[in-house]
């Protein structure tokens, strides 16, 4: 493994607030006519939407929302560049409503386009090219049903577009707003995909997908622009890598659209659409897939469209990072691209493919100097059973990388991943002289079917051993002082932290559990009954069912003192 040459001295101590301040430039998107740029930035003490001309700076920008209670995270351009839409809830209750803001009158209050009873929320917003000025909005005005409504952006008129007759059936619409596919999660977790006949409306089963290799379900689920195909993440029958395939609506034939040998489709983007990079990049005007994202030491972009290949070749010269989010005008001429980078967050560029013009746009944290940040180095750690564990080692700048205090950061999920890119928590620790180790233990997504399913039945066993093996590797390599090892994690990572210090207190000198689960059985029993089918391939498939007697169930935690964690 290669590491950067240490500076003559460590950088000055950077205040915590500088790492975790509200970003000054986030989620940039160009307008459909290519004349304006929208982005998120602080205003009145909260994150709000700002708009400026594409050739202007932040000094010329205008805040077009004025939220003072809770920041805005998700917004959309409409097909009319005079209007923007955004999602907002009430003080964090997650009952999101869709709001409209008129850019010609930015001082006026936003209009709630989806007034609903408490407990109802907007789940998805999609364009409807066949009806200009409208969007399709999925919401549960009926508590257990996710109906689709057509919303007229200008007038606010709401019309029922597609009623969900069966709560277990998800209907996927084409760009004309017509039912194209049905997706049903069956009681055992199997996902049945059917094609919908355009004439009769009858659904015909095309294939069943499922099992513990799909703990988060099948992603993505994108109807092709012609409505005749469905883009899915799928494994080859005997393969290890997750590919992007097209399922034909009529024949059920599966065709590979994108694959990268030794790499799996990166589905992390489903967790925060619009903020995290997408699984599949699509053409703004046509909806055709132009590129796909695959997990790797540094994420890999597989270009699918010859016209976009020319654009991508130019975009790739703008940064030594990896393409993140991307937006363009309707013509595909003007582009705004963000890039993932380990030492500089939110690198953003404007590129005009017609003129070749290119320039840097705003920075989320302008006071953070990339030269003071620590490089994130990909590593491979051998587990005791031979499984290779991908991970990242970040060493403090200007410090001899020997016998350092080290923090093991454990990602949540567990069906998530650590990836190459700027992480303020990592950089904070490195700035204070700590080495930071992140390991994609078995069960992490993005590294193939074998790596993922090796976690079945291994909570508190091999999944924990992977973390210990990573620590022992860092000690053996000479990076970490065995007496100064800390462990920290969020959610499932918090559970892993608690388990580690309960079972091996001599290994860890400090521990931080943030919103971690302390009792897996109680957590599983607290899941609402209607979620059982959706968790069959995840929690129940990996841990077991707490309602099945222990004698006939898999014991997933068999270390001394953890009898309460038998599942």
C-alpha positions in Angstrom: 0.0 0.0 0.0 1.3 3.5 -0.8 0.7 6.5 1.4 1.4 10.1 0.8 4.7 11.7 1.8 4.2 13.4 5.2 4.4 17.2 5.4 7.1 18.7 7.5 4.6 19.5 10.2 0.9 18.7 10.9 -1.7 21.3 9.8 -3.1 23.6 12.4 -6.0 22.4 14.4 -9.3 23.0 12.6 -12.3 23.9 14.6 -15.1 21.3 14.8 -17.6 23.8 13.5 -15.7 24.2 10.3 -16.1 20.5 9.5 -19.8 20.4 10.3 -21.1 23.8 9.4 -24.1 24.0 7.1 -22.6 23.8 3.6 -22.5 27.1 1.6 -23.1 25.4 -1.7 -24.9 22.1 -2.1 -26.9 20.0 -4.6 -26.5 22.4 -7.6 -28.9 21.9 -10.6 -29.1 23.8 -13.8 -32.4 24.9 -15.2 -34.0 23.1 -18.2 -33.3 26.1 -20.4 -29.7 26.3 -19.2 -29.9 30.0 -18.0 -30.1 29.6 -14.2 -28.5 27.6 -11.4 -30.3 26.5 -8.3 -28.5 25.2 -5.2 -28.9 24.9 -1.4 -27.2 27.4 0.9 -27.8 29.0 4.4 -30.4 31.7 4.6 -32.1 32.9 7.8 -30.3 30.3 9.8 -31.5 27.3 7.7 -30.7 25.6 4.5 -32.7 27.2 1.7 -32.8 27.3 -2.1 -30.9 30.0 -3.9 -31.1 30.8 -7.6 -28.7 32.8 -9.8 -27.9 33.3 -13.5 -25.6 30.6 -14.9 -22.9 33.3 -15.4 -23.4 34.9 -12.0 -21.8 34.4 -8.6 -23.4 33.9 -5.1 -23.3 37.7 -4.6 -25.9 37.9 -7.4 -28.0 35.0 -6.1 -31.5 35.3 -4.6 -32.9 33.1 -1.9 -36.2 31.8 -3.2 -37.3 30.0 -0.1 -37.3 31.4 3.4 -37.6 28.5 5.8 -36.7 29.3 9.4 -37.7 26.1 11.2 -36.1 23.2 9.3 -33.7 23.2 6.3 -34.6 22.0 2.8 -32.9 19.0 1.4 -34.8 18.0 -1.8 -35.9 20.2 -4.6 -36.8 19.9 -8.3 -36.8 22.1 -11.4 -40.1 22.0 -13.3 -40.3 22.0 -17.1 -41.1 25.7 -16.7 -37.9 27.3 -15.5 -39.9 30.0 -13.7 -40.9 27.5 -11.0 -39.2 25.2 -8.5 -40.7 22.5 -6.3 -39.3 21.3 -3.0 -40.2 18.8 -0.2 -40.6 19.9 3.4 -42.1 18.4 6.5 -43.1 19.9 9.8 -40.3 20.1 12.4 -38.9 16.7 11.4 -42.0 14.6 11.5 -41.2 13.3 8.0 -44.7 14.0 6.7 -43.3 15.7 3.6 -45.5 18.0 1.4 -44.7 19.3 -2.0 -44.3 23.1 -2.3 -44.0 25.4 -5.2 -42.0 28.6 -5.4 -42.3 31.2 -8.2 -38.9 32.6 -9.2 -40.6 35.7 -10.6 -41.9 36.4 -7.1 -39.3 34.9 -4.8 -40.3 37.1 -1.8 -43.8 35.5 -1.7 -44.5 32.5 0.5 -44.2 29.0 -1.1 -47.5 27.3 -2.0 -48.3 23.8 -0.5 -49.4 21.8 -3.5 -50.3 18.7 -1.5 -52.4 19.6 1.6 -53.1 16.4 3.4 -54.3 15.1 6.8 -51.6 14.5 9.5 -49.8 11.2 8.9 -49.9 11.4 5.1 -46.9 12.3 3.1 -45.4 12.6 -0.3 -43.2 9.7 -1.2 -42.1 10.4 -4.8 -42.2 13.2 -7.4 -41.8 12.4 -11.1 -42.0 14.5 -14.3 -44.9 13.8 -16.7 -43.5 14.9 -20.2 -46.8 14.0 -21.9 -48.6 16.7 -19.8 -46.5 19.9 -19.7 -46.8 21.8 -16.5 -47.7 18.7 -14.5 -45.9 16.3 -12.2 -46.8 12.9 -10.8 -46.8 12.7 -7.0 -47.1 9.5 -5.0 -48.7 10.0 -1.6 -50.8 8.2 0.9 -53.9 10.3 1.4 -55.4 6.9 2.2 -53.2 5.6 5.1 -52.2 2.2 3.7 -52.3 3.1 -0.1 -49.7 4.8 -2.2 -51.8 6.4 -4.9 -50.4 8.5 -7.7 -51.8 12.0 -8.3 -51.3 14.4 -11.2 -50.5 17.9 -9.9 -50.8 21.0 -12.1 -47.9 23.1 -10.9 -49.3 26.5 -11.9 -52.8 26.1 -10.5 -52.3 23.5 -7.8 -55.1 21.3 -9.1 -54.7 17.7 -7.9 -56.2 14.8 -9.9 -56.1 11.1 -9.0 -54.0 9.5 -11.7 -53.4 5.9 -10.6 -55.2 4.4 -7.7 -53.4 1.6 -5.8 -56.0 -1.2 -5.6 -53.8 -3.5 -3.6 -51.3 -2.1 -1.0 -48.9 -5.0 -1.8 -48.7 -4.1 -5.6 -46.4 -1.3 -6.8 -47.3 0.0 -10.2 -44.5 1.6 -12.3 -45.6 4.1 -14.9 -44.0 5.0 -18.2 -43.2 8.6 -19.4 -46.8 8.9 -20.7 -48.1 8.1 -17.2 -49.4 4.6 -18.3 -48.9 1.5 -16.1 -46.0 -0.5 -17.6 -44.9 -2.9 -14.8 -46.2 -4.2 -11.5 -43.8 -5.2 -8.7 -45.1 -7.3 -5.8 -43.2 -8.3 -2.7 -44.5 -11.7 -1.7 -44.7 -12.9 1.9 -41.4 -14.8 1.6 -39.6 -11.7 0.3 -39.6 -12.8 -3.4 -40.1 -9.9 -5.7 -42.5 -10.7 -8.6 -42.2 -8.4 -11.6 -45.0 -8.4 -14.2 -45.5 -6.6 -17.4 -48.8 -4.7 -17.9 -50.7 -5.0 -21.2 -51.4 -1.6 -22.6 -54.7 -2.7 -24.1 -56.3 -4.8 -21.4 -54.4 -3.6 -18.3 -53.7 -7.3 -17.4 -50.4 -8.1 -15.6 -48.4 -11.0 -16.8 -45.6 -12.5 -14.6 -42.2 -12.0 -16.2 -39.8 -13.2 -13.4 -39.3 -13.6 -9.7 -36.3 -12.1 -8.0 -35.3 -12.4 -4.4 -33.2 -13.9 -1.7 -30.7 -12.6 0.8 -28.6 -11.1 -2.1 -31.3 -8.4 -2.3 -31.6 -7.2 1.3 -32.7 -3.7 0.2 -35.0 -5.0 -2.6 -34.3 -4.8 -6.3 -32.7 -1.5 -7.4 -32.9 0.5 -9.5 -36.4 0.1 -11.0 -36.5 2.4 -14.0 -39.0 2.1 -16.8 -37.3 2.8 -20.1 -38.5 5.8 -22.1 -40.5 3.7 -24.6 -42.3 1.9 -21.7 -41.3 -1.5 -23.0 -38.4 -2.3 -20.7 -37.5 -2.1 -17.0 -34.0 -1.4 -15.9 -33.1 -3.5 -12.8 -30.1 -4.5 -10.8 -29.6 -8.3 -11.3 -27.0 -11.0 -10.8 -26.1 -13.5 -13.5 -27.3 -16.9 -12.4 -23.8 -18.1 -11.6 -22.2 -14.6 -11.3 -21.0 -12.6 -8.3 -21.4 -9.0 -9.7 -24.6 -7.0 -9.7 -25.3 -5.7 -13.3 -27.8 -3.3 -14.8 -30.2 -5.3 -17.0 -33.2 -4.5 -19.1 -36.3 -6.7 -18.6 -38.6 -6.8 -21.7 -42.2 -6.0 -20.9 -43.6 -8.4 -23.5 -41.2 -11.3 -23.5 -39.5 -11.1 -20.1 -36.1 -11.4 -21.9 -33.2 -10.0 -19.8 -30.5 -8.0 -21.6 -27.4 -6.7 -20.0 -27.2 -2.9 -20.3 -24.1 -2.3 -18.1 -21.7 -4.5 -16.4 -18.1 -4.1 -15.1 -16.1 -7.2 -14.4 -15.2 -7.5 -10.8 -17.5 -4.6 -9.9 -21.1 -4.4 -8.7 -23.7 -1.8 -9.4 -23.5 0.9 -6.8 -27.0 1.3 -5.3 -26.1 3.7 -2.5 -27.8 6.5 -4.4 -31.3 5.1 -3.6 -30.8 6.2 0.0 -30.7 9.9 -0.7 -31.8 10.6 -4.3 -30.6 13.9 -5.6 -28.0 14.3 -2.9 -26.0 11.1 -3.4 -24.9 10.2 -6.9 -27.5 8.2 -8.9 -27.2 4.5 -9.7 -28.1 5.4 -13.3 -27.5 8.7 -15.0 -30.3 9.6 -17.5 -30.7 12.1 -20.3 -32.8 15.0 -19.1 -34.8 15.3 -22.3 -35.3 11.7 -23.3 -34.9 9.8 -20.1 -32.5 7.3 -21.8 -29.7 5.9 -19.6 -26.4 7.5 -20.4 -24.1 6.0 -17.7 -24.2 3.7 -14.7 -22.2 3.8 -11.4 -20.3 0.8 -10.0 -18.7 0.4 -6.6 -14.9 0.1 -6.4 -12.0 1.5 -4.4 -12.9 4.7 -6.2 -16.4 4.5 -7.8 -16.4 3.6 -11.5 -18.5 5.2 -14.1 -19.6 3.0 -17.1 -20.6 5.2 -20.0 -23.6 3.9 -22.0 -24.4 6.6 -24.5 -22.0 7.5 -27.4 -23.0 11.2 -27.3 -22.5 11.4 -23.6 -19.1 9.7 -24.0 -17.8 12.9 -25.6 -19.2 15.0 -22.7 -17.9 12.6 -20.1 -14.4 12.7 -21.6 -14.3 16.4 -21.1 -15.9 16.3 -17.6 -13.2 13.8 -16.5 -10.5 16.4 -17.2 -12.1 18.9 -14.7 -11.3 17.0 -11.5 -9.2 14.1 -10.2 -12.3 13.0 -8.2 -15.2 10.8 -9.4 -18.3 12.1 -11.1 -21.1 12.6 -8.5 -24.3 14.3 -9.2 -25.0 15.6 -12.7 -27.6 17.9 -14.4 -27.9 19.4 -17.9 -30.2 21.7 -19.9 -32.7 20.1 -22.2 -30.4 20.3 -25.2 -27.6 18.4 -23.4 -25.3 21.4 -24.0 -24.7 22.9 -20.6 -23.7 20.7 -17.7 -23.2 21.1 -14.0 -21.3 18.3 -12.4 -20.2 17.6 -8.9 -17.2 15.3 -8.1 -16.5 13.1 -5.1 -13.1 13.7 -3.7 -11.4 12.5 -0.5 -9.9 15.8 0.4 -12.3 18.4 -1.0 -16.1 18.1 -0.7 -18.5 19.1 -3.4 -16.1 19.9 -6.2 -18.5 21.5 -8.7 -17.9 22.5 -12.3 -19.9 24.1 -15.2 -19.1 22.9 -18.7 -20.5 24.1 -22.0 -20.1 21.3 -24.6 -20.8 23.7 -27.5 -18.2 26.3 -26.6 -15.8 24.3 -24.4 -16.3 26.8 -21.6 -15.6 25.4 -18.2 -15.3 27.0 -14.8 -15.4 26.2 -11.1 -18.6 27.0 -9.2 -19.2 27.4 -5.5 -17.6 25.4 -2.7 -19.5 23.9 0.3 -16.7 24.6 2.7 -14.5 27.4 1.3 -12.5 27.7 4.5 -11.2 24.1 4.4 -7.9 23.8 2.5 -7.6 20.5 0.6 -3.9 20.5 1.4 -4.7 20.2 5.1 -7.0 17.2 4.5 -5.8 13.6 4.8 -5.8 11.3 1.8 -8.2 8.3 2.0 -6.2 5.2 0.9 -8.0 2.0 -0.3 -6.9 -1.1 1.5 -7.7 -4.8 1.4 -7.8 -6.7 4.8 -7.8 -10.5 4.9 -10.5 -11.9 7.2 -9.6 -15.0 9.2 -11.7 -17.2 6.9 -10.0 -15.9 3.8 -12.7 -13.4 2.7 -11.2 -10.2 1.4 -12.5 -7.0 3.2 -12.3 -3.8 1.2 -11.7 -0.7 3.3 -10.1 2.7 3.7 -7.2 3.9 5.8 -6.8 7.6 6.5 -3.6 8.7 8.1 -3.0 12.1 9.7 -1.0 14.6 7.6 2.5 15.5 8.7 2.8 12.6 11.2 4.9 9.5 11.0 2.4 6.7 10.3 3.6 4.4 13.1 1.9 3.4 16.3 -0.8 6.0 16.0 -3.9 6.2 18.1 -6.6 4.8 15.8 -10.4 4.9 15.5 -12.3 2.1 13.8 -15.4 3.7 12.2 -18.2 1.2 11.6 -20.8 2.0 9.0 -24.5 1.5 9.6 -27.0 -0.6 7.7 -25.5 -3.1 7.9 -26.5 -3.1 4.2 -24.5 0.0 3.4 -20.9 0.8 2.6 -18.0 3.0 3.3 -16.8 4.7 0.0 -14.1 6.9 -1.2 -15.0 10.5 -0.7 -14.9 13.4 1.7 -16.0 12.4 5.2 -16.0 15.3 7.8 -15.8 12.8 10.8 -12.8 11.1 9.3 -11.1 14.4 8.6 -11.8 15.8 12.1 -10.1 12.7 13.6 -7.2 12.8 11.2 -6.7 16.5 11.9 -6.3 15.6 15.6 -3.6 13.0 14.9 -5.7 9.8 14.7 -5.5 7.1 12.1 -9.0 6.2 10.9 -9.9 2.7 9.6 -13.1 1.9 7.8 -13.9 -1.6 6.7 -16.6 -3.0 4.5 -17.3 -6.0 6.6 -19.3 -8.9 5.2 -22.8 -7.8 4.5 -21.8 -4.5 3.1 -23.3 -3.8 -0.3 -21.4 -3.1 -3.5 -18.9 -5.9 -3.3 -20.7 -8.8 -4.9 -23.1 -11.5 -4.0 -20.6 -13.6 -2.1 -19.4 -10.8 0.1 -22.9 -9.7 0.9 -24.4 -13.1 1.7 -21.4 -14.2 3.7 -23.1 -12.2 6.5 -26.2 -14.5 6.7 -26.4 -15.9 10.2 -23.1 -14.1 11.2 -24.3 -11.1 13.3 -22.1 -11.2 16.4 -19.9 -13.8 14.8 -18.0 -13.4 11.5 -19.3 -9.8 11.0 -17.8 -8.9 14.4 -14.6 -10.9 13.6 -14.2 -8.9 10.4 -13.9 -5.7 12.6 -11.4 -7.3 14.9 -9.4 -8.7 12.0 -9.2 -5.2 10.5 -7.9 -3.8 13.8 -5.3 -6.6 14.0 -4.2 -5.9 10.5 -3.6 -2.2 11.2 -1.6 -3.2 14.3 0.5 -5.8 12.4 1.2 -3.2 9.7 2.5 -0.9 12.3 0.0 1.9 11.8 -1.9 1.5 15.1 -0.9 1.4 18.7 -2.6 -1.6 20.2 -3.3 0.2 23.5 -5.0 3.2 21.8 -7.7 1.8 19.6 -11.2 3.3 19.6 -14.4 2.2 17.9 -17.3 4.2 16.8 -20.5 3.6 14.9 -23.9 4.8 13.9 -27.1 2.7 13.9 -26.0 -0.9 13.1 -22.5 0.5 13.5 -23.5 1.5 17.0 -24.8 -2.0 17.8 -21.4 -3.4 16.5 -19.7 -0.9 18.8 -21.6 -2.0 21.8 -21.1 -5.7 20.9 -17.4 -5.2 20.5 -16.8 -3.5 23.9 -19.1 -6.0 25.7 -17.3 -9.0 24.3 -13.8 -7.8 23.9 -13.3 -4.8 26.3 -9.6 -5.4 26.4 -9.2 -4.6 22.7 -10.8 -1.1 22.7 -9.7 1.8 24.8 -12.7 4.0 23.9 -16.1 3.6 22.2 -18.9 5.8 20.9 -22.3 4.4 20.1 -24.5 6.9 18.2 -28.2 5.9 17.8 -27.2 2.3 17.9 -29.5 -0.7 18.4 -28.9 -2.3 21.7 -31.3 -5.2 21.5 -31.8 -6.8 18.1 -34.7 -9.0 19.2 -36.6 -6.0 20.5 -35.9 -4.1 17.4 -37.2 -6.9 15.2 -40.3 -7.4 17.3 -41.0 -3.7 17.0 -41.3 -3.8 13.2 -44.8 -3.2 12.0 -46.5 -6.5 10.7 -47.0 -5.1 7.2 -43.2 -4.7 6.8 -42.6 -8.5 7.3 -42.5 -9.3 3.5 -40.1 -6.3 2.9 -37.7 -7.5 5.6 -37.8 -11.1 4.7 -34.6 -10.8 2.6 -32.9 -8.5 5.2 -33.4 -8.7 8.9 -35.3 -12.0 9.0 -33.1 -13.5 6.3 -29.8 -12.5 7.9 -30.7 -12.7 11.6 -33.6 -15.0 11.9 -37.2 -14.7 13.2 -37.5 -13.9 16.9 -41.0 -15.5 16.9 -39.5 -18.9 16.1 -38.4 -20.8 19.1 -34.6 -20.8 19.7 -34.3 -24.5 19.4 -35.4 -24.3 15.7 -33.8 -21.0 14.9 -30.3 -19.9 13.9 -28.2 -18.7 16.8 -26.6 -15.5 15.5 -24.7 -14.4 18.6 -23.0 -17.2 20.5 -20.4 -15.4 22.5 -20.3 -15.4 26.3 -22.7 -13.1 28.0 -24.9 -12.3 24.9 -27.8 -14.7 25.6 -30.3 -11.9 25.1 -29.3 -11.6 21.5 -30.3 -15.1 20.4 -32.5 -14.8 17.3 
